[in-house]
Amino acid sequence: MEKDPYKITREFIKTPPQSFMQRIKFLGPGMILSASIVGSGELIATTTLGAQAGFVTFWVIIISCLVKVAVQIEFAKHTILTGETPMTAFNELPGWKPGGVSWSVWSVFLFMLIKLLQVGGIVGGVAILVNMVVPSLSITVAAFMVAALVSLLIFKGYYRFIEKVSIWMIAAFTIFAFMSLYFLKFTPYELTLDAFLSGLTFRLPPEAVAVAIGAFGITGVGGDEIIFYNYWCIEKGYAAYAGPAHSDEGWEMRAKGWIRTMKLDAIVAMVIYTLVTAAFYLLGAAVLNAMGEVPEGYAMLETLSSIFTASMGPEMYWVFMAGSFFILFSTLFASLAAWVRMFTDIFGKFGWIDFNSVKERKMALAISAWAIPFLWALLFVFIKMPVLMVLTGGIVGSFILFLVVGIIVRIRYKRVLPGFVPGVVYDVVLWVSILSIAFIGGYSLIQLFV
């Protein structure tokens, strides 16, 4: 019988790893999340922020990557303890239920439809990159080729394949990020220790406030990515290995053990995307800020590549473009894998499919894996404004973050299980994360609409 990680029974329980080295073997969900996070946000948006503000807001980048992980962990802990999918948890929120489905599920559905624009912009970015390397291939054709490629990789929906590819992509873009920083020493834009340390002084000049707010919102995990992480925790088996809540005397021990494994997974992922994000921010601060220009969106790729080709030779152009492709494509790959799971979960809540049926769920995953990327590509081809599309999705992401904060507060104070009430230190860290997200998100929206 095929194992279904969404079906929590005693059949699949497993003793959790006890040592650090044993836990390392069960990491994985955070690797997929990192592949999703470190894409256009880091290569394009974070580098732009470095270009605008220089080194002075570097510390904001670091904090923004670190502070949100507590909310991510709290949601994932609830998922392991209950086995609930994210949309099941959202459906438990009180309030209006049109069609028998919570307003919060409808809200996520509508917001994600708007976020089609954001990933459509990333498809456009990859298409532009392909066109830069192969000018004979039109951007329109390249966009649909990229959509077909990512669909082909995802439509089968196997978790292990997605995890392995994500790990290889992370390795590729991590090497690329630090290689880019290393090669700066051969250019007029060498990163000095004094410049690096100047970004850790916790100063924030008035003219850099807006950039800092933007940095906090863009970097680290977003609202949709916090939701996505729970699907990966389920499919890795953390919830199934713990077993049904209170099903036997060993359940609490197993649940706590798998939660510890999940925490390590989330922290390792945080370290990875923080380091890579920091590398790209420093790249923008060292090169583009020194040049006194802020190239718009994907034009930054051409500008950065020219720096390295001028000092290291024309062959560096191909190295840079290959690295850029891996980073941008990793977002499409990991995002699509998560999107199809979220939409299938939502379709189940709407009653359009039986989510508990493995056959129906796989069929919905496969169809969505082909439909969604072509919607991304169509939107890009018609709108042809990738940077604006990405920014629009980022704005919508602020609303999703508010929904996530709401459900986290409810989980912590209304649905916490006996034996799992956190201590004071945990609560302080969690509330720092919640309040930071709420304040920055609220401030950003006020500045946007006032």
N, C-alpha and C positions, 0 to 999 in steps of 0.2 A: 504494500500500500504506500502511495506517495505521501510523504510528510507534508502537512499543511501547517506552517508556522502560525497562521492566524487562528487555528483551532487549538485552544489550550486544554489539554487533557493530561492525565497522569502517564500516558503512554510514552511521552517524549522527555520526561524529567531527566535532568543530568546534574550530578554533583558539580558545583561551581569550582573553578580553579582557586587554589589557596595562596599560591606564591605570585610574586610579580612576574616572573618569567613564564609561569603557566598562563597568567592572564593575557600576556602579550599574544599568545597563540589565538585568542578569541577576539582580538580587535578587528575592526572592519567597517562598521557603520560610519565612524568618523572619517575614514579615508574617502568614502564616497561623498560625504558632506564637504570635505576639503576640496575635492575635485570640482564640486559645484561652486563653492565660494570663490576659489582662486581662479577667476576667469576675467571677464571684461571689467569687473569691479576693481581688481588689482592692477591688471595690465593697462587699463585705460583710465578709470576714474581715480584710483589712488595715485597714479603717476601724475595726473592732472593736478591733484591737490598739492603734491610736492612741488610742482612747477609754479603754482600760484603763491604758496605760502613760504616756500623754502623749508629750512630745517626746523623752524620755530614750533610747528604743530606736530612734530614727529611723536612726541609723548602722547598726544591725543589719539593717534593711530594705535599705539600700543594698548592704551587703556580701553579703547573701543573694542578691540579684539578680545580682551580679557574679561570685561565686565559682563558680557551677555551670556556667558556659558552657564551661569547658575540657573537661569530660566530654562535653558535647553535641558539641563540635567534634571530639573524638577519635573518637567513634562515627561521625559523619558522614564524617570522613576515610576511615575504613575502608570505608564504603559506597561512596564514590566510587572508591576503588582496586579494589574487588572486584566491585561491582555487586550484592552480596548484599542481600537484604531483611533487615530486623531479625530476623525469626524464623528465617531461614537462619543468621544469625550465632549466635543463641541455641541453635539445634539442634546447633551444633558444640561446645557446652560438654561436657566429659567427665562421665561419671556415668550414672545409671540412665536407661534409655530404654524406658519402658512403651509397647508398641505400636509400637516403632521410632521414637518421638518423644522428644526430650530432656525430662527432668524440668523444665527451665527453661521450655520452651514451654508445658508443661502448667500450670506455676505462673502464668505470665503470663495464660493463658486463665482460670484460676480466679480470680485477683485481679481481672481485668477484669470478670468476672461480678459480683463483689461491688461493684465500682466503678459498676455500673449504679445503685446506690443514690445515689451522689454526684451524678451528672448528673440522676437523677430528682429530687433535691432542687433542682437548678437549674431544671429544668422547672417545679417547684412555685413557685419564686421568681418566674419570669416570669409564671406564671399568677396569682399573688397580685398582682403589679404590674398586670396587665391588669384584674383585678377592682377594684383601687383606682381605676383610671381609669374603668372601665365597670362599676359595681356590679351592673347588671342581668344581667351575664354571670357565671355561677357559676364558682368556681375550678376545679371538675372539668371543665366544658366548656372553659374557657380552656386547661387543661393539654393536652387532646387537640387543640385547635386549634393550639397552639404546636407540638406533636409533628408534626402534619400539615404545618405550614408549613415546618419545618426539613427534613422528609423530601422535600418537593416541591423544595426548593432543592438538595438534595444527590444525589438518586437517580440523576441522569444521570452524576455523577461527574467532570465535566470539570475538569481542574486550573486552566486559565486563568480560568474563571468563579469558582472558589473563591478564587483569588489576588486577583482584582479586587474581589470583594465584601469580602474580608478587609481590603484596603487602605482601602476606603471606610469600613468599620466602625472601623478604627484611627483614621482621620482624625476621625471623629465623636466617639469616646470620648476622644481626646486633647484635642480642643477643649473637650469637656464637662468633663473633669477640671480643666483650667487655668482655665476660665471659672468653675467652682465656687470655686476658690481666690481668683480675682480678686474675686468678688462678696462675699467675706468682709469686704473693706475697708468695706463699707456696713453691716456688722452689728457688734454688740458683741464679736464673736469675731475681729476682724482679726488676721491672722498678722503678727507683728512680726519684725524681723531678729534681735533678741536671742533670741526663742523658737526661731526656726529654727536659729540657731547652737548653742543649748543641746543640740540633738539630735545634734550632730556632735562631742561632747566625748569619746566613747568611754568614758563612764561606764556602769556597769551595777549599779544598786542591787540588793541581794539579793532584794527583793520583785518585781523585774522580770525575774528570770532565767527563770521559767516562760514569761512572755509572749515573751521574746526567743527562746526555743527554738521556740515556736509560730510566731513570725514567720519564722524561718529555714526551717522546714519548709513553710510555706504559700506564700511569695513566690518569684518566679523560676520557673525550669523545674523540673517534677517528673519522676519516673522515666518515667511514661507519655509525657510531652511530649518527653523526650529521644529516646524510641523513635519517636514520631510524626514528628519532624523528619527522620528518614532517608527516610521515604516521600516527603516533599515535595522533598527533595534529588534523589531518583531521578526523580520526575515532572517536576521542573523541567528535567531533562536533564543534570545535572552528570556523572553516571556514564556515560551514553550518549555524551556529547560527548568524554569522555576516551578511551573505547574499551576494548576488552579489554586486560587487563594484559599488558605486554611484547609487544604484538602488532606493534609496529614501533619504530624508533629514536626517533620523536617522542612515544611514549606517555608517558614520564616527564615530559617538558616540559608536555604537555597536562594530565596529572593534577595536577601541581603548580599549574598556572595555574587550574584549576577548583577546587582546594582553597583557593587564595587568595580566589577569588570567594565560596566558601562561608563562609570565615572572616569576610569583610566582611559578608555577609548575617547571620550569627549575631550579630556585634557590633552592627550597626545595630538588629536586633531587641532585643538586650539593652538598648540605650540607650532605646528606645521604652518597653519594659515597665518599666524601672527608673524612668523619669520619671513615668509614669502611676501606678505603684505608690506612689512617693514622694508624689505629689499627694494620693492618697486617704488615705494614712497621716496626712499633715499635716492633712487635713480632719477626720479623727477626733480627732486630738490637739488641734486648735485649738477645735473646736466641742464635741464630745461630752465630752471630758475636762474641759473648763472647766465644762460643765454638771453634772459629777459623776454622770453616768449612762452606762450601757452598754446601749443597747437591744438586745434579743435578735434576732439574725439579720436577717430582712427587715423587722422593725419599724423598723430604722434608716433605711429609705427614707422612711418617713412623718416621722420625727424630723428628718432633714436637710432634707427639702422644706419643713417648717414654718419652719425658720430663714430660708430665702430668701424664702418668701412673706410672712413677717412684715415684712421690711425692704424688699423689692423689689416687692411686690404679688402678687396671686393668679395672674397670668399666669405667674409663675416656676414654679408647680407643674407646669404642662404641659411647660415646658422641662426641668425636672429629671426628670420621669417619662419623657420621650422619651429623654433621655440615659441614664437607668438601663436602659431597655429595650434600647437598642443594646448596652450593655456586657454585660448578662446574655445577650442573644440571641447575641452574638458567640461566647460560649463554646460554646453549643449548636451553632451553625453549624460552627465550625472543629473542634470536638471530634468531631461526627458524621462529618465528612469523613475524619478520621483514624481513628476507631474502625472504620469499615467497611473500611478498608484493612488495619488490623491483623488484624481477625477473618478477612478473606478470606485473608490470608497464613497465619494459623493453620489455617484450613480446608484450605489446600493442603498443609500439613505433616501434617495428620491423614489426608490422602488422600480428603477429601470432595469436593474439586474439583481440576481441573488448573489450578494457578495460572498456568502458562506459556501457557495458552490465553486469548487476549484475550477471546473470546466468553464463556467460563465465568467468567472473572474479573469481567467487567462485569455478568453476570447476578447473581453473588454480591454484588457491590457494591450493585446496585439493590435486591435483596431485603433485604439487611441495612439499607439506608438507610431502609426503611419499618418493618422489624421492631424495630430498636433504639429509636427514639424512642417508639414506643408501649409498649415495655417500661418505658422511663423514666417515662412518664406513668402507667402502671398501678401501678407501685411507689409513686409519689407519692400517687395517689388512695387506695391501700389503707393506706399508712403515715401519711401526713398530717403528717410531722415533717421538713420540709425541712432545717432546720439540722442536726439529728442525722444525716440522710442524707448531707449534705455532709461532715460531720466523719468519719463512718465511712469514706467514700471516701478522705479524707485520710490516715487511719491505714493503709489498704491501700497507699496510694501510697508509704509509707515502705518497705514490703517490696519494691515494684517498684524503688525506688531502689537497694536492696541488690543486686538482681539485675543492674541496669545497671552498678553499680560492679564487680561480679564479671566481667562480660563485657568491660568497659573494660580491666581489668588483664590479662586474657587477650589481648585484641587488641594491647595495647601490648607485651607481652613474649613472646607466643607466635606472633603472626600478623603482625607488622610486616614489610613488604616491603623488600627491599634498595633503598637509595636514599631511603628515607623514615623512617629512624631519627631521631627528634627530638633536639634538643640539650638541654643541661642546664637551661637556663632554662625551656624548654617542659615538661620533666619536673617541675621544681619546681612550676610553676603547676598542672600536672595533678594532682600528688599533694596539693597544698593543697586542691584541689577534691574529690578522692577522700576524703581524711581528714576534711574538714569534713562531707561528706555522711554518712560512716560514723559519726562521733562524734555528730553531732546526731540522726541517725536512731536510733542505738542508745540514746542518752540518752532520747529521747522515748518509745521503746517500753518502756524500763525503768520510766520514771515512770508509764506507762499501766498496766502489768500488776503492778507491785510494790505 
